[in-house]
Every structure is written in structure tokens, then in C-alpha cells.
Amino acid sequence: MFSNNPFSSIASIVSPDLMQLFVFFMIFLVVVGTIFDIIHKGSARYFFENMRKTNSMAKKDLDGAAIISIAIKTGAIDVMTSKELCNIRGRRIAHLMGMYGFILYIVTTVLMIFNIATPAIVAQLWWLGGLLVCAGGYWFWFFIRADVSAEGKSPFRVMRADLFVLSLVGSVTLGLIWAWMQAKGISGSLVIFSFYIFATVILFGGVPWSKFAHMFFKPAAAFEKRLSIANGNADNLPTYTRDDPELQQSHSMELLKDAPMDMGLGIKREVPRHY
């Protein structure tokens, strides 16, 4: 079961060409939804205006090599390891499981749809990616969400902001159930497959109303933050350097000594225990 391409088994009912067209349609929905989200919320305009403001207030100029180094660090640290997330109840771990599981799941899905005769390892990685998404997603939904863990709300309380998480775990869960039922020859697999397609359309079509687009904004925001720290502006905020030697080295002592002790630089700062 774990070594077979589930999309090859359904190719006699749903043609590979139609499945490939569906993939392109999902990509189209993501692109259009992200552009709409950027225009509607003004995210890109805010980012570039803030970038210009940061550069105009910089205390030192950065050369091209420094900017490239900052971009590499942003990708390797802030994006690849989700450094900004705290580890309360494994929030960072759950996020990384969901992120890497989703990437693995999407890539292997596309490979299996566009090449029905894929090696067994591709199908196995598809299952692994899907299970990682479910583990991270359900862990987040039932135990980590702020309104559940900190505010005592019911884990079954649903808001519009939950669209991304619910559609993600719903799509992946239905996909895994469909593949299992199809491999075991259990009747009703086509019904689950139709629900799987519906949940997938909601996931990729709901970009303007979900957190899907934030995966494109967060790297840009992280890069801008590191850039502002490196050029000495730091958005006119005290800099948290106690646990980050790398940031300490990027500051002059003049900047560090001016920061209040109760706003991130001194040992008196309390350990965060809330949201």
C-alpha cells in the first residue's frame, strides 16, 4: 500500500490529463489569491515603504556582500528553522512538522500525478509527508492554539481564521484515507476522493481568507528585520540580544548601552509564559 502510486489506480476513472490540469488550476488559484491578498491588505506597499524608511534611518551602509549574507541567514535560520516561534508545548516543532510535511506531500503529489510510473520511494515519501502534516496540524489544533491552551476555548470552536489549518489537515487526511481505502479495495473510496478534491480546492482557493499567503510575507519581514538590525536602525526599538551572540556582534556598544534593561537586554527580563 505504501509503495503504490494511489493516483495510478484511479487513472482509469479520472484521466491523468485531467489530474494534471487540476494541479495547474490549483497553482493558478494560489497566484491569483496571493496577488489579491497583497493588493487588498497593502502588504507589499507597506513592506517597501518600511524598507525605504529603514534605509533612510540607517546608521551605517551595508555593501552587497553583507546584504547577501543577511539574505542567506534569513533563509537558513528564520525560514528553514522557524526561529521566531516559541517552544511552548512544542509550537515550533509542530510548525516544522507541518511545514516540511506539506512541502514533501505537495512535491510527491505532483511527481505522482505527472509520472504515474513513479518509484516506490516517491509514494512512501508521500505517506510520510501526509502523516507529518496530520501530526503537526492536529497537535496544533487541539493543544497549541492560543484560544484553546491559554483562553480555555473549546478546540471545536471554528473561526474564519482557522480556514487554512482546517482545510490543510482536512485535505491531507482525506487524501490518506482515500489512498488507504483504495489500496484495500474498500467501497466508497470514490466518495472520499470527491471530498478530498473539494477540501483541496478550499485550501488553495481560500488563500485571500486564510494564512496561506503569510508564507510568502514572513521571509520578507524576517529579512527586513535582520537588515534593520545590521544597519543600526533596528526600527527604533531596543534589540533583544541576551540569547543571540550573532546580534550582539552586529551592534556597537553605544547602541546596546542605550537600550532599557527591562525591554530585552538585561537579566531582569521575565521568561515569556503567555501569548
C-alpha positions in Angstrom: 0.0 0.0 0.0 2.7 2.5 1.0 4.7 1.7 -2.2 2.0 2.1 -4.8 1.1 5.4 -6.5 -2.6 6.0 -5.5 -3.2 8.2 -8.5 -2.2 5.5 -10.9 -5.1 3.3 -9.6 -7.7 5.9 -10.3 -6.3 6.8 -13.7 -8.9 4.6 -15.4 -11.7 6.8 -13.9 -10.0 10.2 -13.8 -7.6 10.7 -16.7 -4.0 11.8 -15.9 -4.5 14.8 -18.2 -7.5 16.0 -16.1 -5.5 15.5 -12.9 -2.6 17.5 -14.3 -5.0 20.2 -15.3 -6.2 20.3 -11.8 -2.7 20.8 -10.5 -2.2 23.8 -12.8 -5.6 25.2 -11.7 -4.5 25.0 -8.0 -1.3 26.9 -8.9 -3.4 29.5 -10.6 -5.6 29.9 -7.5 -2.6 30.4 -5.3 -1.0 33.0 -7.6 -4.3 34.9 -8.0 -5.2 34.6 -4.4 -1.8 35.9 -3.2 -1.9 38.9 -5.6 -5.4 39.7 -4.4 -4.2 39.4 -0.8 -1.3 41.7 -1.4 -3.4 44.3 -3.1 -6.3 44.1 -0.6 -4.1 44.3 2.5 -1.4 46.5 1.1 1.3 44.2 2.4 3.8 44.8 -0.4 3.3 48.6 -0.3 3.9 48.5 3.5 7.0 46.3 3.2 8.7 48.5 0.6 7.8 51.7 2.4 9.1 50.3 5.6 12.3 49.2 3.8 12.8 52.7 2.4 12.3 54.2 5.9 14.7 51.7 7.4 17.4 52.5 4.8 16.9 56.3 5.2 17.5 56.0 9.0 20.4 53.5 8.8 23.4 54.4 10.9 25.8 52.6 8.6 25.8 51.5 5.0 25.8 47.8 4.0 27.6 46.6 0.9 26.3 43.9 -1.4 28.2 41.1 0.3 26.6 42.0 3.7 23.1 42.1 2.2 23.6 38.7 0.5 24.9 37.3 3.8 21.8 38.6 5.6 19.5 37.0 2.9 21.3 33.6 3.3 20.9 33.8 7.1 17.3 34.7 6.8 16.6 31.7 4.7 18.7 29.3 6.7 17.7 30.4 10.2 14.4 32.3 10.1 12.7 30.4 7.3 14.1 26.9 7.5 14.0 26.6 11.3 11.1 29.0 12.1 13.3 30.7 14.7 10.7 33.3 15.6 8.3 30.7 17.1 8.5 29.9 20.8 8.7 26.3 22.0 5.7 26.5 24.4 4.2 23.0 24.2 6.2 22.3 21.1 4.7 25.1 18.9 7.9 25.3 16.8 8.2 21.5 16.4 4.5 21.3 15.3 5.0 24.1 12.8 8.2 22.5 11.4 6.4 19.1 11.1 3.5 20.7 9.2 5.8 22.9 7.0 8.2 20.2 5.9 5.4 17.6 5.7 3.4 19.8 3.5 6.3 20.5 1.2 7.1 16.8 0.9 3.4 15.9 0.4 2.9 18.6 -2.4 6.1 17.7 -4.2 5.4 14.0 -4.2 1.8 14.5 -5.2 2.9 16.5 -8.3 5.5 13.8 -9.1 3.0 11.0 -8.9 0.4 12.9 -11.0 2.7 13.9 -13.8 4.5 10.5 -13.8 2.2 7.6 -13.0 5.1 5.1 -13.1 7.0 6.6 -10.2 9.4 4.6 -8.0 8.1 3.2 -4.7 10.1 5.7 -2.7 8.0 8.6 -4.0 4.8 7.0 -2.7 6.5 6.3 0.6 7.6 9.9 0.9 4.0 11.0 0.1 2.7 9.0 3.0 5.4 10.3 5.3 4.7 13.9 4.3 1.0 13.5 4.8 1.4 11.9 8.2 3.8 14.7 9.3 1.1 17.3 8.3 -1.5 15.5 10.2 0.7 15.1 13.3 1.7 18.7 13.3 -1.7 20.0 12.3 -3.8 18.1 14.9 -1.2 18.8 17.6 -1.6 22.5 16.9 -5.3 22.4 16.6 -6.1 20.5 19.9 -3.2 21.6 22.2 -1.3 24.6 21.0 -3.8 27.2 19.7 -3.8 30.3 21.9 -7.6 30.4 22.3 -7.6 26.8 23.4 -4.5 26.5 25.6 -4.4 30.0 27.0 -8.0 31.1 26.9 -9.8 27.9 27.6 -11.9 27.9 24.5 -13.2 24.7 23.0 -10.9 23.0 20.5 -14.0 22.5 18.3 -14.7 26.3 18.1 -14.2 27.3 14.5 -13.5 30.9 13.2 -12.7 32.2 9.7 -9.0 32.5 10.7 -9.0 28.7 11.1 -9.7 28.1 7.4 -6.1 27.4 6.4 -5.4 24.8 9.2 -8.7 23.0 8.8 -8.6 22.9 5.0 -5.0 21.7 5.2 -5.4 18.9 7.6 -8.8 18.1 6.1 -7.4 17.8 2.6 -4.4 15.7 3.6 -6.4 13.5 6.0 -9.0 12.7 3.3 -6.2 12.1 0.8 -4.6 9.5 3.1 -8.0 7.9 3.9 -8.8 7.7 0.2 -5.4 6.1 -0.7 -5.9 3.5 2.1 -9.4 2.6 1.2 -8.5 2.3 -2.5 -5.5 0.1 -1.7 -7.6 -2.1 0.5 -10.4 -2.3 -2.1 -13.0 -0.8 0.3 -16.1 0.5 -1.3 -16.9 4.2 -1.1 -13.3 5.3 -1.9 -14.6 7.5 -4.8 -16.8 9.4 -2.4 -13.8 10.1 -0.1 -11.9 11.1 -3.2 -14.5 13.7 -4.1 -14.4 15.1 -0.6 -10.6 15.2 -0.9 -10.8 17.2 -4.1 -13.3 19.6 -2.5 -11.1 20.2 0.5 -8.1 20.7 -1.7 -9.9 23.4 -3.7 -10.9 25.1 -0.4 -7.2 25.0 0.7 -5.8 26.6 -2.4 -8.8 28.7 -3.3 -9.1 30.2 0.1 -5.7 32.0 0.0 -7.2 35.5 0.4 -9.1 34.4 3.6 -6.5 32.2 5.2 -2.9 32.3 6.4 -1.7 30.6 3.3 -0.2 33.8 1.8 1.8 34.6 5.0 4.4 32.0 4.0 5.4 34.5 1.3 5.4 37.5 3.6 7.2 36.1 6.6 10.6 35.6 4.8 10.4 39.2 3.5 9.6 40.5 7.0 12.4 38.5 8.6 14.9 39.8 6.0 13.8 43.4 6.6 14.2 42.9 10.4 17.7 41.5 10.1 18.6 44.3 7.7 17.4 47.0 10.1 19.4 45.5 12.9 22.6 45.2 10.7 22.4 48.8 9.6 21.9 50.1 13.1 18.4 51.3 12.8 16.6 48.4 14.4 13.2 50.1 13.6 14.0 52.4 16.5 13.3 49.6 19.0 15.5 48.1 21.8 17.2 45.0 20.5 16.9 41.6 22.1 20.5 40.4 22.3 20.7 38.4 25.5 20.4 35.0 23.8 21.8 35.9 20.4 25.6 36.4 20.2 25.2 37.0 16.4 23.0 40.1 17.0 25.3 41.3 19.8 28.2 41.3 17.4 26.2 43.3 14.8 25.7 46.2 17.3 28.0 48.8 18.6 28.2 49.2 22.4 26.8 52.7 22.0 23.5 51.2 20.7 23.4 48.4 23.4 24.0 50.7 26.4 21.1 53.0 25.4 18.5 50.1 25.4 16.4 49.9 28.6 17.2 46.9 30.9 13.6 45.9 31.1 12.9 45.7 27.4 15.0 42.7 26.4 18.7 43.3 27.2 19.0 42.6 30.9 18.8 39.6 33.1 15.7 41.0 34.8 13.5 40.2 31.8 10.9 37.6 32.7 10.6 34.4 30.8 7.6 34.5 28.5 4.8 32.3 29.8 1.8 33.8 27.9 0.8 34.7 24.4 
